[in-house]
Structure formats: C-alpha cells, structure tokens
Amino acid sequence: MTKGSRTAIVTGGLSGMGLAIARRLIRDGVDVSIGARRGGDAGAVREILGPDGIGAHVAALDVRSSESVEGFVAEVVARRGGVDILVNAAGVYSEAPVIGHPDDVWDGQIDTNLSGTFRMIRAVMPHMKSAGFGRIVNMASVAAHQGLADNAAYCASKAGLLGLGRCVSLEGAANGITCVSISPTWVETEMLKSFIDADIAASGKPREEVRADYAASNPQNQLVQPEEIAELAAFLVSEAGRAITMEDIQVNAGSLW
C-alpha cells in the first residue's frame, strides 16, 4: 500500500451520494475504487465523470453477486495491498403495498440494499483486521427508523443495516475497525430528481413548485445536498472518527422523512 495514503472502495459511486463521497475522499488524498453495475461500460463512465474522470479507479461491481464482490475486492487488494475504507452506497428503491407485494420487488431491495452491503463487508473485513485499521460506512435512511406506506421492502432493508452494523462494530472493535451508518432524509440526488420529474408529469406543476414541496417536508425548508453527506462520511472515515462506531447518524434537517 502506498505510504501515507488510504485505500477506499465506494459502491454505487457513479451517482448521488456515492459519487459525492468518492470525490470528497479523493480530495483528502485517498485512493478510491468505485464499484457500480455500469462500471464496466467505459462510455457510460466517461459520460458520467467526463473525459478526464475524477481520479478514481472504476470497475464493474454487482453487490448481488458474491463472485462479483470477491473479484472486485481481490483486484483492489492486488493493486493496493489492502482496503482501509468501505462506503456502501449502492442501493435501489421501488414502491409496493404489502398486500399483493411482488416477490421480485422485495427480493431486489433486500438483496441489494442489505445483503449486498453484507457481502461487501464480509469481503473486506479480513484485510482490515490484518491491517489493524478499518472504516465502514453504510448508507441507511430515515426509513430505517420510520415506516412509510408502500415502502415495506425499502424500510426493512434499511432497518436491517442498523442491526448488521452493530454486529460488525463488535466484531471489528478489537482490530481498529469501526462501522457506522448515515440515515439521510430527502437528498437531492438523481433518484429524487426522477421523483420530481414523475410528479411534474402527473400534476402539471412547475418544477420549482414540486421541488419546493419536497423541501418543505423538513423545517429547514431546504433539500439536503449530496456534498453535505460526503463531508460527514469523510469525517467518519478519518482518524478522528476512531471512537465513533455502532452508531447511526440521522441527517434529517429536523424531519424524520
């Protein structure tokens, strides 16, 4: 491993909070490997990151597959000698009521949001243990704490991250490994923008009016920005975050949804 630099893996790092976190860690001199389903599509990566990229290594990663996860981590370890930081930002979202809830909607969200996070942690922990250092950040949600109609799968997947994180914290504590989660309210990501687009199409309202409706869901009357989440993540994975573990930090702007 290059002296003086940490090695990070960011899943779901080609959009939203994952991309903002990857950019922020690079600013701190961290060697970042981004894993995403689109990571193997050079054209898509170039379109997202620009012709010059952002200084990260990008490769295909499907957190639903143990083989994909293990292969991705092995490549990072072969190149860098280990993994110091893992940010689990890969996630999916789909709504369905409990009555008549399709199995594939349930399975897809549990498999990506919860089991995918578990697979990544399982793959990196041996390397962190041998190094005596590790920082794991899981992207949860206020949905881990609050229910929302038609969101059983999403809420269950995010709530599961809190229990998973507690176990990882206990198993990693003696080896310098921390595990925390961040639970945001609405963040102005590509996903939220797609919801706004759908609301515009359904209601005919102007974009700014629909966006303002989302912002009004919290007392600050402002949407949380991905860069704000990235600043928190950067602190949590730093040396200063050593004693912060087994914790979920809500970034809710005063509102639980």
Backbone bond lengths (Angstrom), bond angles and torsions (degrees), N, CA, C in turn:
res aa  C-N    CA-C-N  psi(-1)  N-CA   C-N-CA  omega(-1)  CA-C   N-CA-C  phi
1 M - - - 1.461 - - 1.521 109.70 -
2 T 1.329 115.55 137.96 1.458 119.40 -178.27 1.516 110.72 -61.37
3 K 1.295 116.68 128.77 1.454 121.54 -177.84 1.516 110.64 -58.66
4 G 1.335 114.85 132.97 1.455 120.29 174.46 1.509 114.91 84.01
5 S 1.305 119.19 -5.51 1.459 120.48 -179.81 1.513 110.39 -119.94
6 R 1.302 115.57 143.23 1.455 122.02 176.62 1.523 109.49 -93.12
7 T 1.315 114.79 159.66 1.460 121.84 178.49 1.516 109.17 -116.21
8 A 1.328 116.63 127.38 1.461 121.19 -177.98 1.520 111.35 -125.01
9 I 1.312 114.50 147.14 1.458 122.53 168.32 1.522 107.12 -114.71
10 V 1.322 115.97 130.77 1.463 121.25 174.82 1.521 107.81 -122.15
11 T 1.323 117.00 114.42 1.460 119.70 176.34 1.526 108.67 -85.18
12 G 1.316 115.79 152.78 1.457 118.73 -176.60 1.514 111.93 61.02
13 G 1.313 116.27 33.11 1.463 120.99 -170.95 1.513 115.79 -88.90
14 L 1.323 117.69 11.21 1.463 119.66 178.67 1.522 112.82 -102.01
15 S 1.319 116.72 8.71 1.464 118.80 178.34 1.520 109.82 -158.46
16 G 1.319 114.77 163.00 1.448 122.32 169.03 1.511 115.91 52.47
17 M 1.328 114.35 -135.79 1.460 120.43 -176.84 1.520 111.94 -65.27
18 G 1.334 117.65 -35.69 1.455 120.17 179.11 1.511 112.27 -60.67
19 L 1.328 116.63 -44.88 1.463 120.54 179.28 1.522 110.82 -66.44
20 A 1.329 117.22 -40.92 1.465 120.01 179.22 1.525 110.71 -63.25
21 I 1.317 117.52 -38.75 1.464 121.29 178.67 1.524 110.38 -67.99
22 A 1.326 116.68 -42.99 1.472 119.87 178.01 1.523 110.75 -58.34
23 R 1.321 116.97 -46.86 1.465 120.62 178.20 1.526 111.35 -59.20
24 R 1.317 116.58 -42.70 1.464 120.82 -177.14 1.524 111.29 -66.57
25 L 1.319 117.65 -41.50 1.463 120.49 179.77 1.519 111.11 -66.54
26 I 1.318 116.50 -37.36 1.466 119.88 177.72 1.524 110.15 -61.30
27 R 1.312 116.99 -38.84 1.467 120.34 176.75 1.518 112.07 -59.87
28 D 1.325 116.76 -28.78 1.467 121.53 178.38 1.523 112.54 -85.77
29 G 1.324 117.26 4.16 1.453 120.77 178.34 1.508 114.33 85.83
30 V 1.323 117.31 14.08 1.463 121.40 179.18 1.529 109.66 -81.10
31 D 1.316 116.33 139.71 1.459 121.22 173.45 1.527 107.17 -82.18
32 V 1.322 117.22 114.70 1.456 122.20 -171.95 1.522 111.10 -110.29
33 S 1.316 115.45 130.65 1.460 122.18 170.61 1.523 108.20 -111.54
34 I 1.310 116.32 120.75 1.456 122.44 179.08 1.518 108.90 -96.27
35 G 1.316 115.28 129.13 1.456 120.87 175.10 1.513 109.96 -115.42
36 A 1.328 116.38 130.31 1.462 120.72 179.94 1.524 108.16 -156.60
37 R 1.314 115.84 156.59 1.459 119.16 178.81 1.524 111.09 -59.09
38 R 1.336 116.58 -34.09 1.467 120.87 179.32 1.521 112.26 -86.01
39 G 1.330 117.25 3.23 1.449 120.70 -173.30 1.511 114.98 -63.65
40 G 1.327 117.27 -22.47 1.456 120.44 179.53 1.511 114.26 -89.40
41 D 1.328 116.65 -2.92 1.460 122.45 -179.81 1.526 108.08 -96.46
42 A 1.314 115.56 98.55 1.472 120.16 -174.54 1.518 111.81 -59.30
43 G 1.324 117.09 -37.93 1.450 120.34 -179.97 1.516 111.98 -65.36
44 A 1.322 116.72 -42.81 1.466 120.91 179.47 1.523 110.41 -66.39
45 V 1.322 116.63 -40.86 1.468 120.60 179.71 1.522 110.24 -63.56
46 R 1.329 116.56 -42.62 1.462 121.40 -179.74 1.530 110.22 -65.01
47 E 1.323 116.49 -38.27 1.467 120.47 179.72 1.531 110.57 -66.40
48 I 1.327 116.66 -37.72 1.465 120.85 -178.59 1.526 111.89 -75.82
49 L 1.327 116.46 -46.65 1.461 121.13 -171.61 1.524 113.77 -96.45
50 G 1.326 116.93 -11.40 1.451 120.01 -176.18 1.521 110.45 89.82
51 P 1.319 117.61 164.58 1.471 121.40 -175.28 1.522 113.81 -62.16
52 D 1.324 117.25 -26.51 1.461 120.81 -178.44 1.528 112.95 -95.43
53 G 1.336 117.10 -3.37 1.457 119.96 -179.47 1.519 111.88 65.64
54 I 1.333 115.70 -161.13 1.468 120.18 178.07 1.525 111.01 -127.91
55 G 1.330 116.97 11.56 1.459 120.25 -179.78 1.511 113.40 87.95
56 A 1.322 116.82 12.86 1.468 120.49 178.91 1.524 109.67 -104.78
57 H 1.316 115.44 156.31 1.457 121.44 170.75 1.523 106.92 -88.43
58 V 1.315 117.50 131.20 1.460 121.78 -175.94 1.517 108.94 -123.85
59 A 1.336 116.09 133.10 1.458 120.73 178.78 1.522 109.59 -149.47
60 A 1.315 114.76 163.01 1.459 120.51 179.57 1.523 110.15 -68.52
61 L 1.317 115.61 137.82 1.461 121.86 176.79 1.510 108.74 -151.33
62 D 1.317 115.79 127.10 1.464 122.14 174.20 1.516 107.36 -118.17
63 V 1.324 116.95 104.06 1.467 120.32 -174.85 1.517 112.47 -68.49
64 R 1.337 117.46 -8.24 1.468 120.57 176.07 1.526 111.51 -77.57
65 S 1.322 116.69 -12.29 1.456 122.25 -175.73 1.524 110.96 -114.16
66 S 1.328 117.01 120.83 1.467 120.07 176.52 1.519 111.16 -61.60
67 E 1.327 117.00 -36.79 1.467 120.77 179.72 1.527 110.64 -63.68
68 S 1.333 116.29 -43.77 1.461 120.18 178.84 1.521 110.89 -64.20
69 V 1.317 116.47 -44.23 1.465 121.05 -179.89 1.518 111.01 -61.27
70 E 1.324 116.74 -49.29 1.452 120.77 -176.86 1.527 111.32 -64.87
71 G 1.334 116.82 -37.92 1.456 120.23 178.58 1.524 112.03 -67.55
72 F 1.314 116.53 -40.19 1.462 121.02 179.41 1.523 110.60 -64.11
73 V 1.330 116.53 -48.14 1.465 120.57 -179.63 1.525 110.47 -63.77
74 A 1.313 117.22 -40.70 1.466 120.70 180.00 1.525 110.97 -60.76
75 E 1.339 117.16 -38.48 1.473 120.17 179.25 1.518 110.72 -66.33
76 V 1.326 117.05 -40.77 1.468 120.11 179.05 1.527 110.01 -64.63
77 V 1.317 116.23 -44.01 1.466 120.54 -179.58 1.523 110.66 -64.51
78 A 1.333 117.26 -39.75 1.462 120.23 179.21 1.526 110.98 -63.77
79 R 1.315 116.87 -36.20 1.455 121.52 -177.90 1.514 112.79 -81.04
80 R 1.346 116.74 -35.64 1.462 121.03 -170.55 1.523 114.47 -115.31
81 G 1.324 117.61 -16.38 1.457 120.52 178.91 1.513 114.35 93.19
82 G 1.312 117.62 -6.45 1.457 120.39 179.65 1.513 111.06 171.91
83 V 1.323 115.66 -175.01 1.469 122.46 176.37 1.520 107.43 -135.42
84 D 1.316 117.42 122.41 1.465 121.96 -179.93 1.519 112.98 -96.44
85 I 1.330 115.80 -34.97 1.460 121.64 -170.71 1.519 109.20 -131.57
86 L 1.323 116.45 135.11 1.460 121.74 173.65 1.516 108.38 -128.97
87 V 1.322 116.19 123.64 1.458 122.00 173.98 1.518 108.00 -115.37
88 N 1.318 116.51 114.98 1.457 121.91 -178.46 1.530 109.22 -94.96
89 A 1.337 115.20 93.30 1.460 120.29 -179.25 1.526 112.97 -110.74
90 A 1.326 117.83 -2.69 1.466 120.22 178.27 1.524 109.11 -67.61
91 G 1.312 116.24 131.93 1.457 118.90 179.83 1.512 111.72 -165.59
92 V 1.335 115.17 158.24 1.462 121.50 177.23 1.522 108.51 -130.97
93 Y 1.328 115.39 161.32 1.459 121.24 -177.24 1.516 108.66 -145.00
94 S 1.321 114.90 132.95 1.460 120.26 175.69 1.523 108.23 -156.69
95 E 1.323 116.95 140.09 1.453 121.12 -176.48 1.527 112.08 -98.55
96 A 1.328 114.92 145.90 1.466 121.24 173.29 1.527 108.24 -166.47
97 P 1.344 118.37 139.79 1.467 120.05 175.33 1.519 110.38 -71.28
98 V 1.321 116.81 157.71 1.463 120.42 -179.66 1.523 110.66 -61.67
99 I 1.329 117.29 -44.84 1.471 120.21 178.54 1.526 108.64 -68.55
100 G 1.312 115.53 121.04 1.457 120.77 -178.93 1.514 114.02 77.44
101 H 1.320 117.42 14.50 1.474 121.68 -177.77 1.529 110.11 -60.15
102 P 1.331 118.70 121.95 1.471 120.26 -179.75 1.533 111.72 -67.37
103 D 1.325 115.92 140.35 1.462 120.04 177.75 1.520 112.10 -59.18
104 D 1.339 116.83 -38.59 1.463 118.16 -174.99 1.533 111.82 -68.58
105 V 1.333 117.39 -30.99 1.464 120.08 176.77 1.521 110.05 -68.26
106 W 1.336 116.15 -44.15 1.466 120.43 177.35 1.523 110.56 -62.96
107 D 1.331 116.33 -53.26 1.462 120.80 -176.07 1.525 112.25 -60.62
108 G 1.327 116.62 -39.20 1.455 120.06 -177.31 1.514 112.65 -63.74
109 Q 1.338 116.59 -41.80 1.464 119.16 -178.10 1.524 112.16 -76.16
110 I 1.320 117.25 -39.99 1.461 119.60 176.88 1.525 110.09 -64.61
111 D 1.334 116.49 -42.16 1.460 120.18 -175.28 1.524 111.89 -67.89
112 T 1.321 117.20 -38.02 1.466 120.23 -179.75 1.523 111.67 -82.92
113 N 1.316 116.94 -55.51 1.464 121.01 -170.84 1.522 113.28 -70.61
114 L 1.322 116.48 -40.37 1.469 120.54 -176.12 1.526 112.26 -102.03
115 S 1.324 117.19 -58.89 1.467 119.36 -177.22 1.524 111.74 -66.10
116 G 1.338 117.13 -34.45 1.466 119.73 177.88 1.513 111.71 -63.65
117 T 1.325 116.24 -39.93 1.462 120.75 176.01 1.518 110.46 -63.25
118 F 1.327 116.45 -43.74 1.468 120.89 177.60 1.529 111.10 -59.29
119 R 1.331 117.57 -44.39 1.470 120.36 -178.56 1.522 110.93 -61.54
120 M 1.317 116.71 -41.24 1.466 120.06 179.62 1.523 110.83 -65.20
121 I 1.310 116.91 -44.74 1.469 120.05 179.93 1.523 110.29 -62.96
122 R 1.311 116.66 -44.61 1.465 120.43 179.65 1.530 111.32 -58.04
123 A 1.326 116.40 -36.68 1.464 120.24 -176.95 1.526 112.87 -75.25
124 V 1.330 118.03 -33.62 1.467 119.21 -175.00 1.527 113.44 -92.69
125 M 1.318 117.87 -23.03 1.466 118.98 -173.10 1.530 114.54 -58.85
126 P 1.334 119.89 -39.18 1.469 117.85 178.26 1.532 112.75 -59.40
127 H 1.315 117.62 -36.33 1.465 121.48 -179.95 1.526 110.89 -71.83
128 M 1.315 116.16 -38.35 1.466 119.87 176.52 1.523 110.80 -66.69
129 K 1.312 116.12 -40.94 1.472 120.59 -179.87 1.516 110.68 -61.69
130 S 1.331 116.83 -44.65 1.464 119.44 -178.18 1.521 111.49 -67.12
131 A 1.327 117.15 -27.60 1.472 121.28 179.76 1.521 112.15 -86.93
132 G 1.329 116.68 -15.94 1.466 119.90 -177.67 1.515 113.23 72.09
133 F 1.339 116.17 23.79 1.467 120.74 -179.92 1.520 109.03 -156.00
134 G 1.327 116.03 137.32 1.456 119.89 174.57 1.514 111.18 -167.35
135 R 1.314 115.32 143.14 1.456 121.95 175.37 1.529 107.72 -130.43
136 I 1.319 116.17 121.24 1.460 121.75 179.48 1.524 108.48 -121.29
137 V 1.329 115.75 126.10 1.462 121.68 178.10 1.524 108.24 -123.86
138 N 1.314 116.17 121.65 1.454 121.92 177.91 1.523 109.71 -104.89
139 M 1.316 116.32 133.84 1.456 120.06 177.63 1.519 108.61 -87.12
140 A 1.327 115.58 104.78 1.459 121.51 176.83 1.530 108.17 -97.04
141 S 1.313 118.18 -135.49 1.457 121.16 -176.21 1.518 108.45 -175.80
142 V 1.331 116.72 159.03 1.462 117.85 169.84 1.523 110.04 -59.06
143 A 1.331 116.56 -19.19 1.463 121.19 175.81 1.521 111.72 -65.88
144 A 1.328 118.11 -15.02 1.466 120.82 174.38 1.523 110.97 -71.69
145 H 1.329 116.25 -18.47 1.461 121.84 -176.39 1.516 112.70 -112.82
146 Q 1.336 117.11 -28.74 1.461 121.82 -173.61 1.523 110.34 -120.61
147 G 1.307 116.01 141.29 1.453 119.98 173.84 1.517 111.00 -81.72
148 L 1.301 116.25 158.70 1.456 122.25 175.41 1.521 107.23 -149.54
149 A 1.317 116.11 126.78 1.463 119.98 -179.41 1.522 111.13 -53.10
150 D 1.315 115.52 141.62 1.465 123.70 178.90 1.520 113.06 69.92
151 N 1.330 117.79 18.54 1.465 121.51 -178.88 1.529 112.41 -132.98
152 A 1.322 117.56 35.32 1.460 120.62 -176.49 1.525 111.93 -59.11
153 A 1.321 117.23 -45.72 1.467 120.30 -176.34 1.520 111.30 -66.33
154 Y 1.333 116.47 -44.83 1.461 119.82 -178.63 1.521 110.74 -65.11
155 C 1.336 116.85 -47.28 1.462 120.09 -179.64 1.524 111.03 -61.68
156 A 1.324 117.15 -41.71 1.465 120.60 179.97 1.522 111.14 -65.41
157 S 1.331 116.59 -40.78 1.472 119.24 -178.94 1.519 111.31 -65.82
158 K 1.319 117.10 -39.33 1.462 120.16 -178.31 1.527 111.42 -75.82
159 A 1.327 117.13 -36.42 1.469 119.81 175.92 1.522 110.66 -63.57
160 G 1.329 116.68 -35.88 1.459 120.52 178.85 1.512 112.90 -62.05
161 L 1.340 117.07 -29.48 1.462 120.33 178.62 1.522 112.07 -62.97
162 L 1.337 117.00 -31.04 1.464 119.39 -179.25 1.523 110.41 -68.27
163 G 1.322 116.76 -43.56 1.462 119.29 177.58 1.513 112.19 -66.74
164 L 1.320 116.61 -41.04 1.464 120.84 177.18 1.521 110.30 -59.72
165 G 1.316 116.54 -44.76 1.462 120.46 -178.00 1.510 113.22 -62.88
166 R 1.333 117.39 -35.76 1.465 119.89 178.67 1.528 110.57 -64.15
167 C 1.307 116.56 -42.49 1.473 120.17 179.93 1.525 111.06 -66.25
168 V 1.330 116.73 -43.65 1.467 120.62 179.03 1.523 110.10 -62.48
169 S 1.324 117.25 -39.20 1.466 120.77 179.54 1.516 111.29 -60.61
170 L 1.320 116.33 -43.97 1.463 120.25 -178.82 1.526 111.34 -67.69
171 E 1.324 116.86 -41.61 1.459 120.03 -178.01 1.528 112.30 -72.61
172 G 1.326 116.33 -25.89 1.461 119.43 -177.46 1.510 115.32 -95.68
173 A 1.333 117.59 -13.51 1.469 121.25 -169.54 1.524 113.40 -56.57
174 A 1.314 117.34 -44.94 1.464 120.51 -176.40 1.524 112.62 -70.19
175 N 1.333 116.55 -11.30 1.462 120.63 -177.65 1.530 112.39 -115.07
176 G 1.322 116.37 22.78 1.452 120.35 175.52 1.511 114.91 73.29
177 I 1.325 117.18 19.39 1.465 121.58 -177.61 1.525 109.18 -103.47
178 T 1.312 116.75 126.36 1.458 121.19 174.49 1.522 109.51 -108.81
179 C 1.318 115.56 155.95 1.460 120.95 176.05 1.520 108.49 -143.07
180 V 1.313 115.65 121.39 1.466 121.66 179.90 1.523 108.62 -134.15
181 S 1.315 115.62 166.43 1.459 120.29 172.98 1.517 109.79 -130.67
182 I 1.313 114.66 154.80 1.460 122.52 176.21 1.520 107.24 -117.10
183 S 1.324 116.61 129.66 1.463 121.92 -177.75 1.522 110.49 -118.72
184 P 1.329 117.39 92.20 1.463 119.38 -179.44 1.531 112.29 -83.86
185 T 1.325 114.84 158.46 1.453 121.59 162.95 1.534 106.94 -83.51
186 W 1.343 118.74 -155.97 1.458 120.15 178.80 1.527 111.02 -55.81
187 V 1.317 115.84 125.69 1.467 122.51 174.79 1.528 107.03 -116.86
188 E 1.318 116.88 139.44 1.464 120.10 -174.93 1.532 110.82 -79.58
189 T 1.323 113.47 76.28 1.460 122.32 179.03 1.526 109.60 -105.33
190 E 1.322 115.60 -179.80 1.459 120.30 175.80 1.530 110.88 -59.19
191 M 1.322 117.38 -35.34 1.455 120.73 -179.89 1.529 110.76 -63.53
192 L 1.331 116.37 -48.00 1.459 119.25 179.56 1.524 110.38 -63.96
193 K 1.312 116.92 -39.00 1.464 119.55 179.22 1.532 110.89 -62.61
194 S 1.338 117.02 -32.46 1.466 119.20 176.86 1.529 110.82 -69.86
195 F 1.338 117.06 -34.27 1.466 119.97 174.96 1.526 110.14 -64.84
196 I 1.323 115.80 -41.72 1.463 120.00 178.80 1.521 110.37 -62.46
197 D 1.337 116.74 -42.20 1.468 120.54 177.94 1.527 110.67 -60.06
198 A 1.346 116.41 -41.85 1.467 120.10 -179.72 1.523 110.98 -66.18
199 D 1.318 116.56 -39.36 1.465 120.41 179.04 1.529 111.09 -66.73
200 I 1.322 116.38 -37.80 1.465 120.58 177.45 1.530 109.94 -62.33
201 A 1.347 115.07 -44.82 1.466 119.50 -179.33 1.524 111.79 -63.81
202 A 1.348 115.79 -36.31 1.463 119.63 -177.26 1.518 113.00 -79.21
203 S 1.349 116.07 -33.31 1.461 119.54 -172.33 1.524 114.36 -104.32
204 G 1.332 115.86 -23.91 1.460 119.57 -175.34 1.515 113.52 76.73
205 K 1.331 117.98 6.40 1.459 121.60 179.95 1.530 110.80 -73.76
206 P 1.315 118.08 154.88 1.470 120.59 174.82 1.533 110.90 -64.92
207 R 1.334 116.19 152.74 1.461 121.18 -177.55 1.530 112.21 -56.77
208 E 1.318 116.67 -45.99 1.460 119.18 -176.58 1.526 111.80 -63.50
209 E 1.333 116.75 -32.69 1.462 119.74 178.24 1.525 111.15 -68.80
210 V 1.332 116.39 -41.88 1.464 119.92 178.90 1.523 110.27 -67.52
211 R 1.328 116.41 -43.57 1.468 120.20 177.82 1.521 110.39 -60.07
212 A 1.317 116.85 -40.30 1.462 120.88 179.47 1.522 111.43 -64.15
213 D 1.325 116.95 -32.87 1.472 120.45 177.41 1.531 110.82 -62.75
214 Y 1.327 116.07 -41.53 1.469 119.66 177.22 1.523 110.60 -67.25
215 A 1.310 116.64 -43.17 1.462 120.34 -179.91 1.524 110.78 -61.81
216 A 1.327 116.95 -34.65 1.468 121.52 -177.92 1.532 112.64 -72.14
217 S 1.334 116.65 -4.21 1.462 118.95 178.86 1.526 112.23 -72.66
218 N 1.346 117.80 -10.57 1.462 120.12 175.73 1.530 109.53 -126.69
219 P 1.335 117.61 154.26 1.467 121.32 -176.64 1.518 114.51 -62.65
220 Q 1.320 117.91 -23.72 1.463 119.84 177.86 1.525 112.02 -74.24
221 N 1.339 115.65 -17.32 1.461 121.84 178.77 1.528 111.89 58.74
222 Q 1.325 115.63 34.76 1.461 121.96 177.08 1.519 108.93 -140.82
223 L 1.314 116.09 139.72 1.454 119.64 175.21 1.525 109.90 -75.80
224 V 1.317 116.43 139.15 1.458 120.89 174.58 1.523 108.58 -67.73
225 Q 1.322 116.71 140.55 1.460 121.99 -179.07 1.535 110.69 -101.70
226 P 1.332 117.36 146.89 1.461 119.96 179.36 1.527 113.13 -54.42
227 E 1.323 116.90 -34.57 1.460 120.81 -178.60 1.534 111.69 -65.58
228 E 1.328 116.71 -29.15 1.459 119.78 177.44 1.534 110.48 -68.61
229 I 1.321 116.24 -39.46 1.465 120.57 175.96 1.524 109.65 -65.57
230 A 1.331 116.10 -38.42 1.467 120.65 -179.10 1.521 111.62 -63.62
231 E 1.320 117.31 -37.94 1.463 120.25 178.88 1.526 110.61 -63.30
232 L 1.315 116.58 -41.96 1.463 120.45 178.45 1.526 110.40 -65.00
233 A 1.318 116.89 -45.08 1.465 120.54 179.95 1.525 111.11 -60.42
234 A 1.333 116.60 -40.83 1.461 120.26 -179.74 1.524 111.08 -61.75
235 F 1.310 116.98 -38.79 1.465 119.81 176.69 1.524 111.13 -66.92
236 L 1.313 117.24 -44.69 1.458 120.97 -175.60 1.527 112.63 -63.67
237 V 1.340 117.47 -29.98 1.471 119.45 -178.94 1.530 111.95 -92.24
238 S 1.321 116.89 -0.09 1.463 120.38 -179.01 1.522 111.08 -82.86
239 E 1.325 115.38 174.91 1.462 120.15 176.04 1.530 110.74 -60.89
240 A 1.328 116.14 -30.82 1.465 120.33 -179.17 1.519 112.74 -67.94
241 G 1.339 117.23 -17.12 1.453 120.49 -178.77 1.518 114.23 -89.83
242 R 1.314 117.91 12.62 1.467 121.95 -173.91 1.522 113.63 -52.96
243 A 1.319 117.72 -43.56 1.465 120.25 -173.22 1.522 113.42 -91.78
244 I 1.320 116.96 0.88 1.464 119.67 179.69 1.521 107.94 -96.95
245 T 1.308 115.91 103.25 1.452 121.36 -179.85 1.519 108.59 -149.83
246 M 1.334 116.82 163.88 1.460 122.45 -177.26 1.541 110.43 56.42
247 E 1.328 116.01 34.63 1.466 121.21 -174.39 1.514 110.66 -128.06
248 D 1.326 115.84 144.36 1.455 121.97 171.36 1.522 107.40 -116.66
249 I 1.327 116.51 125.37 1.454 121.42 -177.00 1.520 109.09 -108.16
250 Q 1.322 116.03 116.12 1.452 120.31 178.58 1.524 110.29 -84.76
251 V 1.312 115.18 129.55 1.466 121.92 174.13 1.523 104.70 -111.33
252 N 1.325 115.47 84.31 1.464 119.16 -166.40 1.528 114.72 -114.11
253 A 1.337 117.78 -0.46 1.473 120.97 178.87 1.521 111.87 53.59
254 G 1.331 115.55 25.23 1.457 120.47 177.87 1.522 114.14 91.50
255 S 1.323 117.45 3.49 1.452 121.25 -179.93 1.523 109.94 -130.80
256 L 1.329 117.18 142.74 1.461 120.25 -178.79 1.524 112.28 -86.46
257 W 1.312 118.48 2.31 1.478 120.84 170.11 1.515 109.30 -160.54
